[in-house]
Amino acid sequence: MKLYNNTSVPDEILAPVLKEAAKAIKGTRHGKVVVKVIRSREHCTGAVFGTSSVSRNFLNPRKYPNERSGYVATDDAVVILRLPKAGDPILWPAHTWREPLYIAERFFDYALHEWGHVKDFQGEESFCHYRRRWANRPHERRAEGYMLEAKERGFSESAQMAIIDLAVYLESEVKSKP
């Protein structure tokens, strides 16, 4: 996995969460999949694009401002995940969204879901029916199925510790704010 971390969260905390999510989805090759993580005040979201290469400028515009900075080869997919900021009472009036543990768990769930799409891209499954509602699209149902299978099997202790480490870091960010 090639991680492009555009957040203040250290790679040592984000990478284990993403690797454990990839391991939980059986049959996914995660060696050359490119993962971009961004920070936002909005909720957790994710997206996957099926491609064999991606521009470095797209992955990290601050580090590679030139459009001709080259391309990164991928293993059929680019994953983009958004990690929200915890503890902002104005932006998050609902109690649960301000909780760092809840945010870390949701981030892991979105990572699982997106790795399910990566499995489909690598297996050359069909991605069509975009006019249907989200829940009725076959590729979304497959991704949800992979996610449920992983949850039924249970997660390893290292996956649980990675989620807790992310939550602890988000909590320390909240407490360090003036």
N, C-alpha and C positions, 0 to 999 in steps of 0.2 A: 504494500500500500504506500502510495506517495501522498503524504499529508502536506497540504498548503494551508497553514494556520494563519488566518488573518484576524486573530483575536489576541487578547492579553493573557489568555489561559496558556500555560506552558505546554509544549508538546508532550512532556513526560506524563501529563495528566490526561490530555485528550487522546493520544494515540492508543493507550490500553482500552479505553472505552470503545473506540471504533474497531479495534482488532477483535475484541471479545464479541461485538455485535456481528462481525463478519464470520467468526468461528461458529456462532450459534446457528447461522443459516447454512445448513449442510449442502455441499456441492458448489459452493462459491469459491472461485479463485480470486484471491485478493492481493496477489503479488504486485501487479502493475496497474491496479485501479487507482485513479487519481481522486483524492478527497479534498474538497475545499470547505473550510469551516469559517463562517463569518459571524460577526456579533451584531445584534440588533436589539432594539427596544420592543420589537414585536414578539409574537409567540414562536415556538419551535416550528420550523418547516423543513422540508427537504425536497430535493429534485435530483433526477438522474437523467443523463444524456448518453445515448449510445453513440460512441465515436471512437476512432482509432488514434486520434491525436487531439491535443488542445493547446491553445496559445498560452505561453507563460504570462503574457500581459493580462489575459483574462484571469489567471489563477492568482496573481499577486501584482496588481498595478503599481504599488509603491516600489517594489523591488525591481520590477521590469517595466519601466514607463514607456519604453520604445516599443512600437508595434511590431518591429522586426526582431524581437528578442528570441525568436525561435519557438519550437513546438516541443511538447512532451508526449511521448508515445504512451498509450494506455492499453489496457486489456479490455477493450470493448465498452468501457463506461467511465463517466465522470460523475461523481456524487457531490452535491452541494448541500450542506447542512447549515442551518441558522441556529445559533445558541443565544437565547435571550439573556438580558441582564436581570439579575435577581434583586429583589428587595425594594423596588421603586413603587411606593404606595400611590403615587399619582397615576402612573401608567398601569399599574396592576391593582385595581381596587379589590378584585377577588382574592381571598386569602390564600388559596392554594398556589396561585401563580407566583406569589412572592417567596414561596418556600424553596430554598436551594435544592433540597432532596427531591421534591416534586419535579423541578426543572431538569435535574440530572436524569431522573427516571424517564421523563418524556423525551429528552434528547437521545437516550439509549433506544427507546421505542421507535423514534423516527429513523435512527441509524439502522435498526433491524429491518424496518419497512423498506428503506432504500436499498439495503443489501439484497432484499428479496427481488427488487427490480434488476439489480446487477446480475443475479443468478439467471433471470429471464433473458437479459441481453446476451450473456455468455452462452446460454443454451439456445439462442436464436428463436425464442418464443415470439408469438405474434403480439404486436402492440397496435391495436386498432380500436375502433368503436369509441372514438373520442367524443361523439355526439351523445353518448349515453351519460347518465348521471354517474358521478364518481364511483359510488358504491357498486354500480352494475357493470363496470368495465372489467373484462376478463383479467387483464394484467393486474388490476388493483386487487381483485379477489385472490389471485394467485399469491401476490405479495402478502396480503393479510393471512392467507393460509400458511405460508412459510413462517410468518411471525408467530402465529398461534402454535404451530408445531414446536418451534423453539421454546416457547413459554411452557408448553406441556412437558417437554423434556426436562425443563429446569435449567437454570444457569449455573455455571461453575462458581466456585468461591472467588476466583480471580475476577470474574465479571462483576460480581456483587461489590468487591472491594474497589474496582475501578469506578463504579457508579458512586460509591461513598466518597472516594477521593475527589471526584469532580464536585460533589455537593459540598464537601468541606472547603474546597477552594472557593466556590461561589459564596459560601457563607463568610469566608475571610474577606472577600471583596466587599460584601455588604457592610461588615463591621468596620472596615478601614475607611469607609466614606465619612466625611465630616458631618 
